[in-house]
Each structure stands twice: as structure tokens, then as C-alpha cells.
Amino acid sequence: MDAVIDRRRGNRLDRLLPNRLLAVAGIVLLLAALVAIARGRADWGQVPPLIWGHLATILVATALTPVMLWRRKGTMSHRRLGYAWVAAMTATAVTSLFFDAGGRPGNLGVFTGDFSFIHVLSFWTLVQVPLIVRRAQRHQVAAHESAVRGMVFGALLIAGFFTFPFDRMLGRWLFG
């Protein structure tokens, strides 16, 4: 009996620790983005609406991430916030499909032949998001949680942290 209790505690810790780490990383990313946006106020008028839309949706997803990872799972509020998170991630992925990696005016991203690594993440997100929802609806908790962690780590955190180096807009605003 003790072994079963220990195993359950271990499984809970195995789930909680990565969730807490991902949540903290999400908070750090959110704070960095908000500080960058505030510091870039002088340039706000030059930022295209597509970029503002993208920033708005990813900020919503990034703000919801720690809440979702820390709160109790399976509740009605978790589901509602989860649908908001899914909508924000989907909108973020869709807007990024229109990004032009080369900065050419009039280019519409993947729809005019421009393709970069960020577009791969966008397509991956658009495939994964419905699977995340379906796994939750089918109560496939481990698969749902694993897919959410992968999405948070890859499409939100890794992609998010790469918006700061390489003379990118948020990086210039934050460090410039």
C-alpha cells in the first residue's frame, strides 16, 4: 500500500514540477513582452495592424498559460479558460501565416510563397490545437497534458523567446 501512495505522489510531482516550470517561464516571457511593448511606445504608430493582432492574441495565450498550468484541472473554469487559450493560440498561428520573413511589402507570408521556421510552428499549432481539445473531451488526461506542455514549450516559449534576439522588434524595444 505504501508503494502505491509513493507512486501516486511521484506521479503528481512529475506532473506538477514541469507545469510549474513552464508557468514560471510563461510569466517571464509575458513580463519581458509587456516591458518591451511599453518601452517601444515611440514606434507604436509604425507597427502594422497584423503585428498588433498577433501580439494581442499571443499575450492572451501567454497570460492564460500560468493560470491554466497552476489551477485545478477538469473544472468548468479550466475548460472555459482552455477554450480561450485554444482560440488565442489558433489566432496567433493564423496571423503568423501572413508574416513575411523577408520584409517585402505586399507579401502575404505563406500565401505568396514565403516560408520560414515560424510558419512550420504555425502549421504544427493548427494541427495540435484540435487534438488538444479532443484529448481533453475524451478525458485522455496524460495525452492532453503532454500535448499542452509541448505546445507551451515549443509554440509559445521557444518561439516567444526568439522574438527578442536578432534585431527583432521586441528585442530592439526591450534592449534598445
SEKOLMAR-12471 format. One line per field, with one value per residue: x, y, z of N, C-alpha, C in turn; residue in one letter; chain. Coordinates in steps of 0.001 Angstrom, whole numbers, always signed. Layout:
BEGIN
n_px	c(X, ...)
n_py	c(Y, ...)
n_pz	c(Z, ...)
ca_px	c(X, ...)
ca_py	c(Y, ...)
ca_pz	c(Z, ...)
c_px	c(X, ...)
c_py	c(Y, ...)
c_pz	c(Z, ...)
rest	c(A, ...)
kette	c(A, ...)
END
This chain:
BEGIN
n_px	c(+820, +1936, +3756, +2098, +970, +3294, +4015, +1882, +2198, +4658, +3968, +2243, +4007, +5740, +4078, +3416, +5842, +7023, +4855, +4841, +7373, +7087, +5015, +6236, +8218, +6519, +5441, +7744, +8302, +5951, +6147, +8543, +7741, +5675, +7086, +8830, +6989, +5923, +8234, +8681, +6986, +7259, +7456, +5042, +3109, +4145, +3881, +2408, -1131, -1546, +607, +56, -2343, -1391, +375, -1511, -3089, -1184, -275, -2555, -2746, -290, -615, -2725, -1573, +106, -1948, -3634, -1909, -1374, -3792, -6523, -7354, -9792, -12103, -15010, -14235, -11592, -12007, -13342, -11414, -9484, -10604, -10502, -7723, -7027, -8341, -6889, -4279, -4751, -5560, -3188, -1439, -2647, -2449, +319, +880, +658, +2898, +5824, +8919, +11021, +10523, +9334, +7289, +3765, +3826, +2321, +3082, +3020, +1113, +1945, +4172, +6313, +8175, +9066, +10767, +9046, +6590, +6350, +6011, +3564, +1803, +2085, +950, -1699, -2475, -2106, -3739, -6589, -6325, -5505, -7824, -9652, -8513, -8837, -11638, -12204, -11256, -8606, -6260, -3412, -2353, -3474, -2349, +382, +475, -314, +1801, +3894, +3043, +3064, +5792, +7111, +5651, +4921, +6810, +9537, +9321, +8458, +10611, +12477, +11714, +13072, +15975, +18355, +17902, +15146, +11803, +10595, +12856, +14550, +13036, +13017, +15756, +16978)
n_py	c(-1201, +1251, +1626, +2170, +4607, +6186, +6059, +7376, +9930, +10500, +10519, +12703, +14737, +14550, +15562, +18114, +19568, +20061, +21565, +23789, +24879, +25508, +27342, +29416, +30163, +31097, +33342, +34922, +35365, +36745, +39072, +40160, +40691, +42566, +44666, +45281, +46148, +48398, +49990, +50460, +52409, +54799, +53886, +52733, +53630, +52873, +50193, +47525, +46668, +43867, +42836, +43928, +42582, +39961, +40164, +40786, +38432, +36486, +37467, +37151, +34317, +33733, +34946, +33425, +30926, +30344, +30431, +28362, +26174, +26132, +26017, +23978, +21081, +20026, +21302, +23416, +26074, +25681, +24443, +26494, +28571, +27148, +26885, +29569, +29907, +28121, +29356, +31750, +30788, +29604, +31837, +33285, +31592, +31622, +34371, +34577, +33169, +34969, +36484, +37943, +36771, +37960, +40664, +41996, +44369, +43996, +41256, +38226, +36288, +32785, +32510, +33751, +32434, +32759, +31220, +30126, +29064, +29828, +29561, +26818, +26169, +27421, +25925, +23473, +24146, +24644, +22074, +20691, +21986, +21305, +18593, +18687, +19697, +17640, +15450, +16288, +16390, +13713, +12775, +11952, +12287, +12190, +12270, +14662, +16511, +16189, +17041, +19708, +20685, +20367, +22160, +24578, +24723, +24607, +26159, +28440, +29278, +28787, +29879, +32398, +33410, +33665, +35962, +38075, +38228, +38902, +41392, +41876, +43267, +43330, +42761, +44923, +46964, +46163, +45924, +48051)
n_pz	c(+0, +772, -1286, -3444, -2680, -2574, -5272, -6463, -5364, -6502, -9247, -9251, -8501, -10657, -12619, -11636, -11295, -13947, -14944, -13231, -13807, -16542, -16298, -14816, -16659, -18646, -17359, -17117, -19846, -20583, -18971, -20001, -22641, -22212, -20973, -23073, -25035, -23760, -23584, -26245, -27097, -28616, -31211, -31838, -33710, -36139, -36351, -38026, -38297, -38405, -36936, -34407, -33885, -33784, -31588, -29578, -29447, -28751, -26334, -24761, -24760, -23529, -21032, -20025, -19809, -17379, -15490, -16322, -16029, -13310, -11948, -10685, -12497, -14961, -14140, -14631, -15024, -15818, -18265, -19690, -19673, -21008, -23580, -24317, -24344, -26378, -28543, -28642, -29203, -31690, -33233, -33083, -34483, -37031, -37747, -37934, -40221, -42240, -42072, -43433, -43965, -45261, -45298, -47421, -49010, -49409, -49533, -48569, -46645, -46216, -48150, -50396, -51123, -49343, -46860, -43678, -40635, -38552, -39734, -39928, -37224, -36901, -38545, -37227, -34767, -35579, -36232, -33823, -31884, -32237, -31605, -28949, -27747, -28400, -27040, -24403, -24256, -24510, -22185, -22038, -20231, -19757, -22385, -23266, -21455, -22019, -24692, -24382, -22812, -24677, -26645, -25209, -24561, -27113, -29180, -27818, -25724, -26749, -29368, -28545, -26957, -28953, -30197, -29246, -29682, -32412, -33627, -33700, -33496, -30799, -29310, -29949, -28810, -26121, -25363, -26575)
ca_px	c(+0, +2811, +4356, +1091, +886, +4515, +3966, +925, +2847, +5679, +3310, +1742, +5171, +6215, +3206, +3423, +7116, +7101, +3821, +5304, +8487, +6524, +4244, +7190, +8801, +5480, +5369, +8940, +8083, +4897, +6694, +9510, +6989, +4972, +8089, +9283, +5924, +5876, +9433, +8643, +5841, +7553, +7334, +3752, +2408, +4752, +3641, +1212, -2226, -1344, +1533, -681, -3261, -574, +811, -2663, -3502, -156, -260, -3667, -2338, +815, -1169, -3556, -781, +382, -3220, -4079, -990, -1386, -5126, -7062, -7743, -11063, -13233, -15657, -13408, -10437, -12474, -13609, -10124, -8826, -11130, -9939, -6313, -7022, -8701, -5755, -3183, -5155, -5478, -1761, -883, -3203, -1849, +1733, +965, +726, +4176, +6823, +10246, +11961, +10169, +8934, +5941, +2752, +3928, +1364, +3617, +2958, +147, +2649, +5393, +7327, +8050, +10180, +10568, +7871, +5418, +6278, +5380, +2158, +1069, +2096, -45, -3036, -2764, -2120, -4806, -7787, -6003, -5515, -9232, -10258, -8000, -9492, -13041, -12237, -10654, -7277, -5559, -1958, -2089, -3833, -1346, +1635, +341, -320, +3186, +4652, +2613, +3571, +7247, +7562, +4990, +4777, +8041, +10692, +9033, +8389, +11932, +13201, +11287, +13898, +17297, +18473, +17403, +13706, +11120, +10503, +14221, +15005, +12312, +13403, +17180, +17494)
ca_py	c(+0, +2419, +1809, +2799, +6007, +6845, +6175, +8435, +11196, +10705, +10920, +14070, +15613, +14531, +16453, +19481, +20259, +20667, +22589, +24986, +25458, +26112, +28515, +30480, +30627, +31887, +34640, +35677, +35789, +37758, +40316, +40704, +41243, +43777, +45723, +45668, +46926, +49710, +50755, +50768, +53291, +55783, +53236, +52069, +54047, +52246, +48747, +47176, +46053, +42422, +42580, +44204, +41456, +38821, +40423, +40697, +37039, +35722, +37943, +36468, +32925, +33704, +35276, +32307, +29709, +30021, +30192, +27015, +25157, +26116, +25768, +22627, +20651, +19339, +22106, +24200, +27255, +25205, +24240, +27797, +29220, +26341, +27287, +30899, +29681, +27486, +30389, +32679, +30098, +29448, +33159, +33615, +30796, +32104, +35666, +34417, +32653, +36124, +37185, +37849, +36682, +38824, +42071, +42588, +44953, +43322, +39815, +37679, +35101, +31501, +32598, +34258, +31666, +32967, +30156, +30113, +28174, +30243, +29017, +25408, +26193, +27811, +24756, +22500, +24623, +24444, +20640, +20251, +22583, +20455, +17348, +19007, +19790, +16310, +14617, +16735, +15972, +12252, +12515, +11358, +13299, +12170, +12726, +16085, +17276, +16125, +17900, +21103, +21020, +20517, +23406, +25693, +24780, +24882, +27235, +29656, +29724, +28835, +30913, +33687, +33905, +34018, +37270, +39117, +38453, +39050, +42697, +41829, +44424, +43302, +42828, +46325, +47746, +45775, +46127, +49234)
ca_pz	c(+0, +808, -2609, -4292, -2261, -3028, -6719, -6786, -5048, -7526, -10489, -9072, -8547, -12046, -13392, -11114, -11484, -15286, -15077, -12521, -14568, -17754, -15877, -14470, -17924, -19295, -16675, -17519, -21232, -20585, -18420, -20968, -23772, -21777, -20789, -24415, -25680, -23089, -23952, -27675, -27344, -29673, -32521, -31969, -34925, -37313, -36294, -38799, -37533, -38314, -35827, -33168, -33681, -33373, -30210, -28676, -29250, -28038, -24947, -24086, -24542, -22569, -19717, -19568, -19613, -15971, -14803, -16697, -15520, -11846, -11395, -10675, -13845, -15119, -13679, -15682, -15319, -16582, -19643, -20322, -19917, -22028, -24889, -24611, -24668, -27702, -29523, -28754, -29899, -33088, -33869, -33190, -35582, -38300, -38100, -38303, -41589, -43133, -41886, -44490, -43345, -45965, -45141, -48698, -48970, -50207, -49422, -47613, -45981, -46922, -49239, -51580, -51311, -48303, -45867, -42730, -39495, -37779, -40406, -39521, -35897, -37065, -39033, -36132, -33802, -36138, -36161, -32430, -31073, -32196, -30905, -27517, -27347, -28499, -25948, -23166, -24318, -24332, -20868, -22204, -19444, -19981, -23755, -23299, -20715, -22768, -25875, -23921, -22449, -25919, -27283, -24402, -24691, -28480, -29923, -27028, -25065, -27653, -30375, -27855, -26580, -30175, -30704, -28632, -30293, -33869, -34049, -33935, -32930, -29332, -28794, -30052, -27813, -24761, -25072, -27262)
c_px	c(+859, +3419, +3381, +981, +2105, +4489, +3004, +1524, +3912, +5072, +2793, +2901, +5725, +5374, +3343, +4702, +7242, +6045, +4255, +6435, +7995, +5737, +5163, +7835, +7792, +5341, +6553, +8772, +7040, +5421, +7682, +8782, +6280, +5928, +8572, +8244, +5841, +7059, +9428, +7547, +6074, +7347, +5956, +3033, +2937, +4489, +2344, +143, -2078, -440, +839, -1663, -2535, -114, -344, -3037, -2457, -26, -1395, -3275, -1248, +326, -2008, -2736, -471, -888, -3683, -3195, -1024, -2730, -5487, -7593, -9134, -12279, -13843, -14819, -12157, -10836, -12687, -12311, -9339, -9308, -10623, -8479, -6183, -7354, -7541, -4587, -3503, -5048, -4025, -1133, -1371, -2568, -405, +1901, +1089, +2042, +5108, +8200, +11238, +11653, +9757, +7507, +4983, +2813, +2975, +1843, +3518, +2025, +741, +4032, +6485, +7117, +9284, +9845, +9330, +6591, +5248, +5596, +3895, +1317, +987, +1039, -1457, -3440, -2957, -3310, -6085, -7537, -6002, -6952, -9873, -9792, -8627, -10944, -13195, -11609, -9353, -6276, -4068, -1611, -2393, -2746, -4, +1593, +338, +1093, +4042, +4324, +3157, +5073, +7671, +6971, +4877, +6121, +9227, +10474, +9018, +9745, +12769, +12693, +12157, +15286, +17197, +17836, +15919, +13028, +11079, +11880, +14782, +14326, +12789, +14833, +17739, +17255)
c_py	c(+1259, +2697, +2506, +4283, +6771, +7065, +7293, +9803, +11516, +11158, +12348, +15062, +15686, +15450, +17898, +20236, +20847, +21763, +23887, +25669, +26149, +27378, +29685, +31038, +31480, +33269, +35512, +36212, +36900, +39097, +40969, +41352, +42537, +44945, +46214, +46550, +48321, +50584, +51162, +51738, +54288, +55203, +52629, +52409, +53400, +50744, +48426, +46504, +44536, +42067, +42842, +43077, +40225, +38987, +40271, +39247, +36247, +36193, +37313, +35026, +32827, +34030, +34127, +31072, +29418, +29720, +28767, +25931, +25049, +25728, +24295, +22291, +20001, +20115, +22869, +25436, +26860, +25016, +25572, +28534, +28469, +26691, +28670, +30770, +29103, +28514, +31360, +32039, +29929, +30776, +33590, +32880, +31309, +33437, +35502, +33830, +33784, +36886, +36915, +37863, +37627, +40305, +42763, +43133, +44171, +41813, +39336, +36353, +33861, +31558, +33198, +33620, +31864, +31920, +30157, +29172, +28548, +29706, +27531, +25317, +26533, +26639, +23679, +22873, +24355, +22974, +20208, +20767, +21736, +19124, +17552, +19045, +18409, +15403, +15006, +16261, +14474, +11811, +11721, +12314, +13336, +12698, +14220, +16921, +17300, +17046, +19379, +21533, +21242, +21816, +24613, +25833, +25229, +26126, +28531, +30125, +29843, +29922, +32294, +34249, +34273, +35314, +38395, +39288, +38781, +40336, +42667, +42930, +44410, +43371, +44241, +47179, +47438, +46180, +47424, +50448)
c_pz	c(+0, -559, -3556, -3966, -2752, -4537, -7133, -6498, -6089, -8839, -10396, -9150, -9965, -12926, -12944, -11426, -12891, -15489, -14414, -13298, -15837, -17407, -15546, -15736, -18693, -18680, -17073, -18939, -21307, -20081, -19385, -22143, -23386, -21561, -22152, -25101, -25063, -23495, -25422, -28070, -28485, -31073, -32770, -33270, -36189, -37379, -37037, -37921, -37380, -37133, -34494, -32864, -33183, -31922, -29225, -28398, -28476, -26592, -24145, -23771, -23479, -21164, -19158, -19206, -18150, -15181, -15063, -16083, -13997, -11252, -11431, -12068, -13821, -14657, -14852, -16027, -16103, -18049, -20362, -20642, -20989, -23427, -25281, -25027, -26078, -28787, -29730, -29500, -31380, -33832, -34052, -34368, -36932, -38691, -38551, -39703, -42608, -43010, -43050, -43847, -43999, -45866, -46426, -48603, -49867, -50153, -48335, -47043, -46829, -48124, -50508, -51699, -50287, -47219, -44982, -41576, -38687, -38411, -40101, -38159, -35995, -37544, -37956, -35091, -34307, -36175, -34709, -31625, -31083, -31482, -29395, -27004, -27344, -27364, -24615, -23141, -24101, -23014, -20969, -21563, -19760, -21375, -23894, -22639, -21443, -23989, -25488, -23552, -23690, -26629, -26525, -24611, -26088, -29104, -29132, -26482, -26016, -28705, -29730, -27496, -27810, -30805, -30156, -29251, -31783, -34391, -34420, -33137, -31400, -28690, -28840, -28996, -26399, -24436, -25650, -26482)
rest	c(M, D, A, V, I, D, R, R, R, G, N, R, L, D, R, L, L, P, N, R, L, L, A, V, A, G, I, V, L, L, L, A, A, L, V, A, I, A, R, G, R, A, D, W, G, Q, V, P, P, L, I, W, G, H, L, A, T, I, L, V, A, T, A, L, T, P, V, M, L, W, R, R, K, G, T, M, S, H, R, R, L, G, Y, A, W, V, A, A, M, T, A, T, A, V, T, S, L, F, F, D, A, G, G, R, P, G, N, L, G, V, F, T, G, D, F, S, F, I, H, V, L, S, F, W, T, L, V, Q, V, P, L, I, V, R, R, A, Q, R, H, Q, V, A, A, H, E, S, A, V, R, G, M, V, F, G, A, L, L, I, A, G, F, F, T, F, P, F, D, R, M, L, G, R, W, L, F, G)
kette	c(A, A, A, A, A, A, A, A, A, A, A, A, A, A, A, A, A, A, A, A, A, A, A, A, A, A, A, A, A, A, A, A, A, A, A, A, A, A, A, A, A, A, A, A, A, A, A, A, A, A, A, A, A, A, A, A, A, A, A, A, A, A, A, A, A, A, A, A, A, A, A, A, A, A, A, A, A, A, A, A, A, A, A, A, A, A, A, A, A, A, A, A, A, A, A, A, A, A, A, A, A, A, A, A, A, A, A, A, A, A, A, A, A, A, A, A, A, A, A, A, A, A, A, A, A, A, A, A, A, A, A, A, A, A, A, A, A, A, A, A, A, A, A, A, A, A, A, A, A, A, A, A, A, A, A, A, A, A, A, A, A, A, A, A, A, A, A, A, A, A, A, A, A, A, A, A)
END
